[in-house]
Amino acid sequence: MVAINYGFREISCKIVYYGPGLSGKTTNLQYVHDRVPAKSRGDLISLATEADRTLYFDFLPIHVGDIGGFATKFQLYTVPGQVFYNATRKLVLRGVDGIVFVADSQPSKMDENIESLANMYENLRENDIDPKQIPIVMQYNKRDLPDIATIAELERTLNPEGWPYTEACAVEGIGVFDTMKRITKLVLEDTKRRTSGAAGPIIPPALNRTGHAMPAGMPAGQTERAAARSDRSSPGIAVANPTAFAGPPEQTASVAGSRAAASEAGGAATRREPAPVVRPILPSSGPRPAGTTIIAAQRSTRIRRRQRSLFDRLFGWLFGR
């Protein structure tokens, strides 16, 4: 899921370009790096061999400005296309928010596309990521070549899940930004859905200091105030009606017995035996106090509202223009 760092006031989205070797993953990032203003991008880190194949990954953080006081960035990665670097592929997919699968449109590369796609699904599952629960965009690259498969063939072979797709020629920059815009929009929509649909913690009925449950239908603030009023009205230094005390039965019987004995011994004496002090015995260990739970729930609700507000602003900034 998209990372929100409230300490540094930063939102980070991780997008990985996946696909077979020489399909155009690094070319996509190079084109984006060359066209994005220098003040809005970081350095393009690339480790490649003489054959221009990425051995580790390309990393390009793109800053899209401040949204509601939060610096928003997209971290773009690619994975090595070679099969024998599978451990690196799996590592780069850890914590991914969205994937662009770059497929080579040439019929001779179809087997490599299928193998890389199956490997991507396998590595996602090994990272405990459900492939059906993460945004994926298919990019059919190299559409400028003369001998290429049709879109219908590519969709039938590589995209049975029906993910959105784009046509591209990464060398010329055709479809590169369209692909990035589509995957970023899907990532933000998915994050907004997860944030707005998150269920809050279950709040048990609030208890006042005497141990009595307050009405369950009260809002949190009214519940706290009702508990405070109950505490002021019965401060807990004495119990006027011992049978109403929700303590152990033997303790209640002891209180009633002592008062009956005093009545018999004194008869009609004018001196009244003072009521015994009875305090509820709180357990030394157990569930957290209701007030603490309510405060935690209110804090969680505030965080979710702030996240939804941030994503709404980010949507408007990126796609509302």
N, C-alpha and C positions, 0 to 999 in steps of 0.2 A: 504494500500500500504506500501511497505518496507520503513522504516523511515531512512532518511539520516540526521545526525546531523553534520553540517559543523563546528559548534563551538567546539564540542568535537571530531570531525573527526571520526565519528562512524556510521556504518550501522547496523541496527537491523531488523531482520525478526522474526515475531511471528507465530509459528506453534502450533496448538491445536490438541491433540489426543482426539477424541470423540468416544463414543460408550456406550453400556449398561454396567451395573455393572458387575464386575469380568470378563470382556472380555479380559483383558490383557493390558490396557492402561498404568497403573503405572509400570507394568513389563517391558514394552518397555523402559521407561525412566530409570528404575533401571539398565537395562542391558547396555544402552548407558553410563550411569554415571560410571559404573564399568569398562568399557573398554576404555573410553576416558582418555588420560593423565591428571593428576591433574592440570598441568599448563594451560590446554586448556578448563577447565570446571569450572563452579561455583558450589555452594552447591545445593544439591537436597533437596528442601523443600517439605515435605509431611505431611499432616494432615490426620490421619487415625484412624479408630475405632479398637476395638478388632477383628472385622471380617476382618480386612485388607482392608477396603473400604475407598477410598479417600473421605473425607468430603468436602474439598474445592478444591484445585488444587495442582498439582505438577509443580514446576518451575525449569528448568534446563538451565541456559544460557551457551551455548557452544561457545567458542572463536575459530575461525578458522584462526587467524593470521591477519596481516596487508595487505590490498590490496590497493596499490597506496597511502599509508600513512593513510588509514582509517582502524580502528579496526572493524572487521566484526564479528558479533555474531548472533547465532540463539537461540531464546528464546522458549523453549519447554514447553508446558502446557498440563495438562489433566483436564478433568472436572469430577465432581462426577457422578457416574453412576445412582444413585437413582433418580427417577422421582421427588420426593418432594424437591430436591435441584435445581429446574429448574431456579430459579432466579440467582443462582451462575453460572449455565451453560451459561445463556444469558450474564452475565457480563464478563465471561472469553472470550467469542467469540468477544467481542468488539475490533475492530482494528486488527482482525486476517488477516494474509497474506496467510495461507494455512492450510488445514485440513487433518488429517489422521483419517479415520473412521475405528476403530478396531471392527470387527464383530466376534462373537463367531461362529465357524463352526458347532457346535452341532445342530442337527435338533430341539431339545427341546428348544433351545434358539432363534429360528427364530423369534417368535413373539416379543421378547424383542429387537432384532436387528431392526425389522421394526418400532417399536415404537420409539426407540432412533433415528433412521434415520429421521423419520417424525418430531420429536422434534428438530433436528438439523436444518432442512430446515426452520422450523417456527421461531426459534431463530435468524437465519441469516437474515430473512426478517424483523424481528422486530428491528434489528440493522442496517437496511437500506443497507444490503449486498445481492446482487443478487447471489443465489447459483450457477447459471450457469456461473458467471463471476469470480469465485474464484477457484484456484487449489484445487482439492480433490483427495486423493489416498485412495482406499479401501484396507485394510489389513485383509485378512481372516486368523484369528489366530486359534491356537490349532489344527493344522493339524496333530499333532502326535497322537491324540486320535483315538480309533478304530471305533467308530460310529460317522461319520461326514458326512455332506452334500457334494455333489460334487461341483466342481467349477462352472459347468454349472447351477446347481440349485441356488447357491448363486448369480451368475451374473444375472440370470433371475429375482430373487426375490428382490435383494438389489441394483442392479446397472443398472437400465434402462437407465441412462444417459451415460453409457459407460466410466466411469472414469477408469484410470489405476488401476491395482490391483496387490497385492503381496500375496504370501502364506507365512505364518510365524508360528513359534513356539517360542513365546517370552521367555518362560522359558529357552530354550536352546540357545536362541539368533539367531535362524534361521530366516532369512528374516528381522531382526530388522534394520540393517544398510542399507539393500537394500531399505526398505521403506523410511527411512530418506533421503537417497540420492535422491530417486525419487521425493519426495515432495519438497526438497530444490531446485532441478533443475527446477521443474515446477514453483515454486514461483519466482525464478530469471528470468526465461523466460517470465513470465507474467509481472513482473515489467519492464523488458527491453522493452517489447512490448508497455506497457502503456507510458513509458518515450519517446521512439522514435516516437510514434504516437501522442504525445501531440501537439496540435496546438498552435502556438504562438499568442500573442495579435494582434489585428488589429491596424495597424499604419495609422493614417490619413495623408494626404499630408502635408509636412513640409511648414511652413509659415515663410517668412522673417519678419523683424520688421515693414515693411510698410504694412503688411497684405496681400501680394500677394502670391498665391499658387505656389510652385515650381513644376517642372515636376514630375508626379507621378511615372514614370518608373525609376527614379534615385535611386541607392543604398543609404543607410542611410548616409554613410560618404560623398558621393558626394553631396547629398542634403544639408547637413550642410555647406559644403564649398561653394556651389552655393549661399546659403542664406547669408553667410558672405560677398561674393563678391558683391551681390546685395546691401547689407547694406552699403558697402564702396562706391559704385558708386553713390547711392542716399541716403545720410545720413539722409534725412528726415527734413532738416531745411527749405526747400522751395520746392514748386511744380511748375516746369516750365510750364507744361501743365495741367491746372486745370481740363479739361475734362477727363483726364486719371486717376484722383484720384477716387478710389473706395469708396468714402465716401458718406454721405447722399446727395441727390440731391439738397436740399435747400442750403447746405453749398457750394457745387460746384457752384451753380448759383450766390451766394453771392460774391464769389471770382471773377467770370467772370464779374459781374456787376460793381464791384468796379474798375476793370482794365479798362472797357469801359468808365466809367465816368471820370477817370483820363485822358484818351486819348482825350476826347472831351474838357475838361477844359484846358489842356495844349497846344492843337493844335500842332504846330511845335516846341514847346519849346524843348530846348536841355536837360533839366533836366528830367530824367526818373524816374518814380515812382518805388520804389523798390517792388519786388514781395512780397506778403503777406506770412507770415509764416503759413503753414498749417501742422498740425500734426494729424495723425490718432488717434482717441480716442479709446483706448483699453477698453474692458468691464472689470468691477471690478470683475465679477465672470463668470465662464464658463468653457469650457474644458481646460485641462492641456496644457501647451505649447508643441509644437511638439517636441522640443529638449528633454524635460523630458520624453515624451512617447517613443521616439526612444531609449534613454538610458535605460529605463526599459525593452524594448523589447530585446535589445542587452544583457542585464544582464540575462534575462530569457533564451535566446538562449545559453549563455555560461554555465548556470547551467545545462540545459538539455544535453549539450555535455559532461560535466564533469560526469553526472550521467551515460550516456551510456558508457563512458570510464571505469568507476568504475565497472559496471556490466560485461563488456567484460573481464576485468582482473579477476574478481571473478569467472567467468565461466572457464577461462583458469586454474586458480589455483585449483578449485574444481574438474573439470571434464575433463581437458585436459591431465591429467597425465595417 
